[in-house]
Structures are given as C-alpha cells and as structure tokens.
Amino acid sequence: MLAYPIVSVATQEIVYRTFFFHRYGPLVGNRAGLIIPLNGVLFGFAHIVIGQPVAVIATILGGCLFAARYSETRSFWSVFLEHTLWGAFVFTIGLGRYFFTGVSNV
C-alpha cells in the first residue's frame, strides 16, 4: 500500500494523463468529449492483463474520471492524489481481489 502511489500511480499518471494529453491533446483540440472517453478506454484496456472484466470496467470509469480531472486542472499532482485515494479505497474495502495483488491464484 505504501509503494502503490510511487510505483503504480505515478507511472500510470505520467503515461496516461501527462504524456497522453500533451502528445495527443493537440490532435483533438478542445473536444474534451472525445479525449476523455478515449483516455478512459485506453487506461481500462491496459488493465486487461489482470484478467477480470470488473477490473477493466472499473478502470475505464476511473480513467475517465482522472482524464476529466486532468483536462480540467492540467495538474499531475491533482490526478496523482485522486488516483492514490481511489486506489487505496478500492483495496481497503476489499475490491482488490479484482485487481492485481501480487499473489498468484494458480
């Protein structure tokens, strides 16, 4: 839980929000209605390796939420904090079983 923000959240937010918006934002211009769901779907698709449909759907929704926040604020730190809090919440209430926990089920 302590390494999660540094190892996972920071990396994901740099790639999926900061890099994505700076690199591909100019292609869609001011059409937030296009870039936000696109970012959410790509973020969710990256979680397909977990092998749980619930994880993919949840991360698509979370990705849209984080993309909307980044689109609004252009702040890495605001989405980093929000992503960290939502991730900690999901694992704390027990939904972590739908996500990668580092323990093999085999």
DRENTI-158271 format. One line per field, with one value per atom (N, C-alpha, C): atom name; residue number from 1; x, y, z. Coordinates in nm, 2 decimals, always signed. Layout:
REM residues N
atomo <- CA / ... $
num <- NUM / ... $
east <- X / ... $
north <- Y / ... $
up <- Z / ... $
END
This chain:
REM residues 106
atomo <- N / CA / C / N / CA / C / N / CA / C / N / CA / C / N / CA / C / N / CA / C / N / CA / C / N / CA / C / N / CA / C / N / CA / C / N / CA / C / N / CA / C / N / CA / C / N / CA / C / N / CA / C / N / CA / C / N / CA / C / N / CA / C / N / CA / C / N / CA / C / N / CA / C / N / CA / C / N / CA / C / N / CA / C / N / CA / C / N / CA / C / N / CA / C / N / CA / C / N / CA / C / N / CA / C / N / CA / C / N / CA / C / N / CA / C / N / CA / C / N / CA / C / N / CA / C / N / CA / C / N / CA / C / N / CA / C / N / CA / C / N / CA / C / N / CA / C / N / CA / C / N / CA / C / N / CA / C / N / CA / C / N / CA / C / N / CA / C / N / CA / C / N / CA / C / N / CA / C / N / CA / C / N / CA / C / N / CA / C / N / CA / C / N / CA / C / N / CA / C / N / CA / C / N / CA / C / N / CA / C / N / CA / C / N / CA / C / N / CA / C / N / CA / C / N / CA / C / N / CA / C / N / CA / C / N / CA / C / N / CA / C / N / CA / C / N / CA / C / N / CA / C / N / CA / C / N / CA / C / N / CA / C / N / CA / C / N / CA / C / N / CA / C / N / CA / C / N / CA / C / N / CA / C / N / CA / C / N / CA / C / N / CA / C / N / CA / C / N / CA / C / N / CA / C / N / CA / C / N / CA / C / N / CA / C / N / CA / C / N / CA / C / N / CA / C / N / CA / C / N / CA / C / N / CA / C / N / CA / C / N / CA / C / N / CA / C / N / CA / C / N / CA / C / N / CA / C / N / CA / C / N / CA / C / N / CA / C / N / CA / C $
num <- 1 / 1 / 1 / 2 / 2 / 2 / 3 / 3 / 3 / 4 / 4 / 4 / 5 / 5 / 5 / 6 / 6 / 6 / 7 / 7 / 7 / 8 / 8 / 8 / 9 / 9 / 9 / 10 / 10 / 10 / 11 / 11 / 11 / 12 / 12 / 12 / 13 / 13 / 13 / 14 / 14 / 14 / 15 / 15 / 15 / 16 / 16 / 16 / 17 / 17 / 17 / 18 / 18 / 18 / 19 / 19 / 19 / 20 / 20 / 20 / 21 / 21 / 21 / 22 / 22 / 22 / 23 / 23 / 23 / 24 / 24 / 24 / 25 / 25 / 25 / 26 / 26 / 26 / 27 / 27 / 27 / 28 / 28 / 28 / 29 / 29 / 29 / 30 / 30 / 30 / 31 / 31 / 31 / 32 / 32 / 32 / 33 / 33 / 33 / 34 / 34 / 34 / 35 / 35 / 35 / 36 / 36 / 36 / 37 / 37 / 37 / 38 / 38 / 38 / 39 / 39 / 39 / 40 / 40 / 40 / 41 / 41 / 41 / 42 / 42 / 42 / 43 / 43 / 43 / 44 / 44 / 44 / 45 / 45 / 45 / 46 / 46 / 46 / 47 / 47 / 47 / 48 / 48 / 48 / 49 / 49 / 49 / 50 / 50 / 50 / 51 / 51 / 51 / 52 / 52 / 52 / 53 / 53 / 53 / 54 / 54 / 54 / 55 / 55 / 55 / 56 / 56 / 56 / 57 / 57 / 57 / 58 / 58 / 58 / 59 / 59 / 59 / 60 / 60 / 60 / 61 / 61 / 61 / 62 / 62 / 62 / 63 / 63 / 63 / 64 / 64 / 64 / 65 / 65 / 65 / 66 / 66 / 66 / 67 / 67 / 67 / 68 / 68 / 68 / 69 / 69 / 69 / 70 / 70 / 70 / 71 / 71 / 71 / 72 / 72 / 72 / 73 / 73 / 73 / 74 / 74 / 74 / 75 / 75 / 75 / 76 / 76 / 76 / 77 / 77 / 77 / 78 / 78 / 78 / 79 / 79 / 79 / 80 / 80 / 80 / 81 / 81 / 81 / 82 / 82 / 82 / 83 / 83 / 83 / 84 / 84 / 84 / 85 / 85 / 85 / 86 / 86 / 86 / 87 / 87 / 87 / 88 / 88 / 88 / 89 / 89 / 89 / 90 / 90 / 90 / 91 / 91 / 91 / 92 / 92 / 92 / 93 / 93 / 93 / 94 / 94 / 94 / 95 / 95 / 95 / 96 / 96 / 96 / 97 / 97 / 97 / 98 / 98 / 98 / 99 / 99 / 99 / 100 / 100 / 100 / 101 / 101 / 101 / 102 / 102 / 102 / 103 / 103 / 103 / 104 / 104 / 104 / 105 / 105 / 105 / 106 / 106 / 106 $
east <- +0.08 / +0.00 / +0.09 / +0.20 / +0.29 / +0.36 / +0.40 / +0.47 / +0.37 / +0.24 / +0.14 / +0.15 / +0.15 / +0.15 / +0.27 / +0.39 / +0.51 / +0.54 / +0.51 / +0.54 / +0.43 / +0.31 / +0.20 / +0.13 / +0.08 / +0.01 / +0.09 / +0.21 / +0.29 / +0.32 / +0.36 / +0.38 / +0.26 / +0.15 / +0.03 / -0.01 / +0.00 / -0.04 / +0.05 / +0.18 / +0.27 / +0.24 / +0.22 / +0.19 / +0.05 / -0.05 / -0.19 / -0.25 / -0.20 / -0.25 / -0.15 / -0.04 / +0.05 / +0.10 / +0.16 / +0.21 / +0.10 / -0.01 / -0.12 / -0.18 / -0.21 / -0.27 / -0.18 / -0.05 / +0.05 / +0.07 / +0.08 / +0.11 / -0.01 / -0.13 / -0.24 / -0.35 / -0.34 / -0.44 / -0.45 / -0.34 / -0.35 / -0.42 / -0.42 / -0.49 / -0.65 / -0.70 / -0.84 / -0.89 / -0.79 / -0.82 / -0.90 / -1.00 / -1.07 / -1.19 / -1.20 / -1.31 / -1.29 / -1.31 / -1.30 / -1.39 / -1.50 / -1.59 / -1.53 / -1.42 / -1.36 / -1.23 / -1.15 / -1.02 / -1.05 / -1.15 / -1.17 / -1.21 / -1.32 / -1.35 / -1.24 / -1.17 / -1.07 / -0.96 / -0.92 / -0.82 / -0.87 / -0.99 / -1.05 / -1.05 / -1.09 / -1.09 / -0.94 / -0.85 / -0.71 / -0.66 / -0.69 / -0.65 / -0.71 / -0.84 / -0.90 / -0.84 / -0.81 / -0.76 / -0.62 / -0.54 / -0.41 / -0.43 / -0.55 / -0.57 / -0.63 / -0.64 / -0.70 / -0.61 / -0.48 / -0.39 / -0.42 / -0.50 / -0.55 / -0.64 / -0.71 / -0.80 / -0.93 / -0.97 / -1.10 / -1.18 / -1.30 / -1.38 / -1.42 / -1.44 / -1.47 / -1.36 / -1.23 / -1.12 / -1.11 / -1.14 / -1.14 / -1.25 / -1.37 / -1.48 / -1.45 / -1.40 / -1.38 / -1.26 / -1.16 / -1.05 / -1.09 / -1.18 / -1.23 / -1.31 / -1.39 / -1.46 / -1.37 / -1.27 / -1.17 / -1.08 / -1.05 / -0.97 / -1.04 / -1.17 / -1.25 / -1.25 / -1.27 / -1.27 / -1.13 / -1.02 / -0.89 / -0.86 / -0.91 / -0.89 / -0.96 / -1.08 / -1.16 / -1.10 / -1.04 / -0.97 / -0.85 / -0.77 / -0.65 / -0.69 / -0.79 / -0.84 / -0.88 / -0.93 / -0.98 / -0.87 / -0.77 / -0.67 / -0.53 / -0.50 / -0.37 / -0.26 / -0.30 / -0.22 / -0.19 / -0.06 / -0.02 / -0.06 / -0.03 / -0.04 / -0.19 / -0.28 / -0.42 / -0.47 / -0.43 / -0.48 / -0.40 / -0.27 / -0.19 / -0.26 / -0.30 / -0.36 / -0.50 / -0.58 / -0.71 / -0.70 / -0.61 / -0.58 / -0.54 / -0.44 / -0.39 / -0.51 / -0.59 / -0.70 / -0.80 / -0.84 / -0.94 / -0.88 / -0.75 / -0.69 / -0.68 / -0.64 / -0.64 / -0.78 / -0.88 / -1.02 / -1.06 / -1.03 / -1.07 / -1.01 / -0.88 / -0.81 / -0.86 / -0.89 / -0.93 / -1.06 / -1.16 / -1.29 / -1.30 / -1.19 / -1.19 / -1.21 / -1.22 / -1.23 / -1.10 / -0.99 / -0.86 / -0.85 / -0.95 / -0.94 / -0.97 / -1.03 / -1.05 / -0.93 / -0.83 / -0.71 / -0.59 / -0.48 / -0.35 / -0.30 / -0.28 / -0.24 / -0.10 / -0.04 / +0.09 / +0.09 / -0.03 / -0.04 / -0.10 / -0.04 / -0.09 / -0.21 / -0.31 / -0.42 / -0.41 / -0.29 / -0.27 / -0.23 $
north <- -0.12 / +0.00 / +0.13 / +0.12 / +0.23 / +0.25 / +0.15 / +0.16 / +0.19 / +0.16 / +0.17 / +0.31 / +0.42 / +0.55 / +0.58 / +0.54 / +0.57 / +0.48 / +0.35 / +0.25 / +0.25 / +0.25 / +0.23 / +0.36 / +0.44 / +0.56 / +0.66 / +0.69 / +0.79 / +0.75 / +0.62 / +0.58 / +0.59 / +0.54 / +0.55 / +0.69 / +0.78 / +0.92 / +0.99 / +0.96 / +1.02 / +0.97 / +0.84 / +0.79 / +0.83 / +0.80 / +0.81 / +0.95 / +1.03 / +1.17 / +1.27 / +1.28 / +1.39 / +1.37 / +1.25 / +1.23 / +1.23 / +1.15 / +1.14 / +1.27 / +1.35 / +1.48 / +1.58 / +1.58 / +1.66 / +1.62 / +1.48 / +1.43 / +1.43 / +1.38 / +1.36 / +1.47 / +1.55 / +1.66 / +1.75 / +1.79 / +1.88 / +1.82 / +1.69 / +1.62 / +1.63 / +1.64 / +1.65 / +1.79 / +1.88 / +2.02 / +2.03 / +2.12 / +2.14 / +2.05 / +1.94 / +1.85 / +1.75 / +1.79 / +1.71 / +1.59 / +1.60 / +1.49 / +1.37 / +1.39 / +1.29 / +1.24 / +1.32 / +1.28 / +1.21 / +1.25 / +1.19 / +1.05 / +1.01 / +0.87 / +0.79 / +0.85 / +0.78 / +0.74 / +0.83 / +0.81 / +0.71 / +0.71 / +0.61 / +0.47 / +0.46 / +0.33 / +0.27 / +0.35 / +0.31 / +0.27 / +0.35 / +0.32 / +0.18 / +0.16 / +0.04 / -0.08 / -0.06 / -0.17 / -0.21 / -0.12 / -0.15 / -0.25 / -0.25 / -0.34 / -0.47 / -0.50 / -0.62 / -0.74 / -0.72 / -0.82 / -0.88 / -0.81 / -0.86 / -0.98 / -0.98 / -1.10 / -1.09 / -0.98 / -0.96 / -0.85 / -0.89 / -0.79 / -0.67 / -0.70 / -0.59 / -0.49 / -0.54 / -0.45 / -0.36 / -0.41 / -0.34 / -0.23 / -0.27 / -0.17 / -0.06 / -0.10 / -0.01 / +0.09 / +0.04 / +0.13 / +0.22 / +0.17 / +0.26 / +0.38 / +0.35 / +0.46 / +0.55 / +0.48 / +0.56 / +0.64 / +0.58 / +0.66 / +0.78 / +0.76 / +0.88 / +0.99 / +0.95 / +1.04 / +1.11 / +1.04 / +1.10 / +1.19 / +1.14 / +1.22 / +1.35 / +1.35 / +1.47 / +1.57 / +1.51 / +1.60 / +1.66 / +1.58 / +1.63 / +1.73 / +1.71 / +1.80 / +1.94 / +1.93 / +2.05 / +2.13 / +2.05 / +2.12 / +2.12 / +2.03 / +2.01 / +2.00 / +1.93 / +1.91 / +1.76 / +1.72 / +1.58 / +1.55 / +1.65 / +1.62 / +1.60 / +1.67 / +1.65 / +1.51 / +1.47 / +1.33 / +1.23 / +1.25 / +1.16 / +1.14 / +1.25 / +1.23 / +1.16 / +1.20 / +1.14 / +0.99 / +0.96 / +0.82 / +0.74 / +0.79 / +0.73 / +0.70 / +0.80 / +0.79 / +0.68 / +0.69 / +0.59 / +0.45 / +0.44 / +0.30 / +0.25 / +0.33 / +0.29 / +0.25 / +0.33 / +0.30 / +0.16 / +0.14 / +0.01 / -0.11 / -0.10 / -0.21 / -0.22 / -0.11 / -0.12 / -0.18 / -0.15 / -0.21 / -0.35 / -0.41 / -0.55 / -0.57 / -0.47 / -0.49 / -0.52 / -0.52 / -0.55 / -0.69 / -0.78 / -0.92 / -0.91 / -0.81 / -0.79 / -0.73 / -0.69 / -0.63 / -0.71 / -0.68 / -0.75 / -0.72 / -0.82 / -0.81 / -0.87 / -0.93 / -0.98 / -1.13 / -1.18 / -1.32 / -1.40 / -1.51 / -1.59 / -1.68 / -1.69 / -1.77 / -1.91 / -1.94 / -2.07 / -2.17 $
up <- +0.00 / +0.00 / +0.00 / +0.06 / +0.06 / -0.07 / -0.14 / -0.27 / -0.38 / -0.36 / -0.47 / -0.53 / -0.46 / -0.52 / -0.60 / -0.55 / -0.61 / -0.74 / -0.72 / -0.83 / -0.93 / -0.89 / -0.99 / -1.03 / -0.93 / -0.97 / -1.04 / -0.99 / -1.06 / -1.20 / -1.23 / -1.36 / -1.45 / -1.40 / -1.48 / -1.51 / -1.42 / -1.44 / -1.53 / -1.53 / -1.62 / -1.77 / -1.78 / -1.92 / -1.97 / -1.88 / -1.93 / -1.92 / -1.84 / -1.84 / -1.89 / -1.83 / -1.87 / -2.01 / -2.04 / -2.17 / -2.28 / -2.25 / -2.34 / -2.38 / -2.28 / -2.31 / -2.38 / -2.35 / -2.42 / -2.56 / -2.58 / -2.71 / -2.80 / -2.75 / -2.84 / -2.82 / -2.72 / -2.70 / -2.82 / -2.88 / -3.00 / -3.11 / -3.12 / -3.23 / -3.22 / -3.10 / -3.08 / -3.05 / -3.02 / -2.99 / -2.86 / -2.86 / -2.73 / -2.71 / -2.78 / -2.77 / -2.66 / -2.54 / -2.42 / -2.43 / -2.50 / -2.51 / -2.59 / -2.66 / -2.73 / -2.66 / -2.61 / -2.55 / -2.41 / -2.33 / -2.20 / -2.21 / -2.29 / -2.30 / -2.37 / -2.47 / -2.53 / -2.43 / -2.35 / -2.25 / -2.15 / -2.11 / -2.02 / -2.07 / -2.20 / -2.26 / -2.27 / -2.31 / -2.32 / -2.18 / -2.08 / -1.95 / -1.90 / -1.93 / -1.90 / -1.97 / -2.10 / -2.18 / -2.13 / -2.07 / -2.02 / -1.90 / -1.84 / -1.72 / -1.76 / -1.89 / -1.94 / -1.90 / -1.88 / -1.83 / -1.70 / -1.62 / -1.49 / -1.51 / -1.62 / -1.65 / -1.58 / -1.53 / -1.46 / -1.53 / -1.59 / -1.65 / -1.56 / -1.43 / -1.33 / -1.33 / -1.33 / -1.33 / -1.45 / -1.56 / -1.69 / -1.68 / -1.65 / -1.65 / -1.54 / -1.42 / -1.32 / -1.36 / -1.43 / -1.47 / -1.58 / -1.67 / -1.77 / -1.71 / -1.61 / -1.54 / -1.46 / -1.39 / -1.32 / -1.41 / -1.53 / -1.63 / -1.68 / -1.70 / -1.75 / -1.64 / -1.51 / -1.40 / -1.39 / -1.40 / -1.39 / -1.51 / -1.63 / -1.75 / -1.74 / -1.69 / -1.68 / -1.58 / -1.47 / -1.37 / -1.44 / -1.51 / -1.57 / -1.68 / -1.76 / -1.86 / -1.79 / -1.68 / -1.60 / -1.54 / -1.48 / -1.40 / -1.46 / -1.55 / -1.61 / -1.50 / -1.40 / -1.28 / -1.26 / -1.28 / -1.24 / -1.10 / -1.01 / -0.87 / -0.83 / -0.89 / -0.85 / -0.89 / -1.01 / -1.05 / -0.98 / -0.95 / -0.87 / -0.73 / -0.67 / -0.54 / -0.55 / -0.64 / -0.66 / -0.69 / -0.78 / -0.82 / -0.70 / -0.62 / -0.50 / -0.40 / -0.38 / -0.28 / -0.33 / -0.45 / -0.51 / -0.50 / -0.54 / -0.53 / -0.39 / -0.30 / -0.16 / -0.11 / -0.15 / -0.11 / -0.17 / -0.29 / -0.36 / -0.29 / -0.26 / -0.19 / -0.04 / +0.02 / +0.16 / +0.18 / +0.09 / +0.11 / +0.05 / +0.00 / -0.04 / -0.19 / -0.27 / -0.42 / -0.48 / -0.40 / -0.46 / -0.52 / -0.48 / -0.53 / -0.69 / -0.74 / -0.88 / -0.95 / -0.88 / -0.94 / -0.90 / -0.96 / -0.93 / -0.79 / -0.71 / -0.58 / -0.56 / -0.66 / -0.65 / -0.60 / -0.57 / -0.53 / -0.64 / -0.68 / -0.79 / -0.74 / -0.82 / -0.79 / -0.85 / -0.91 / -0.97 / -0.87 $
END
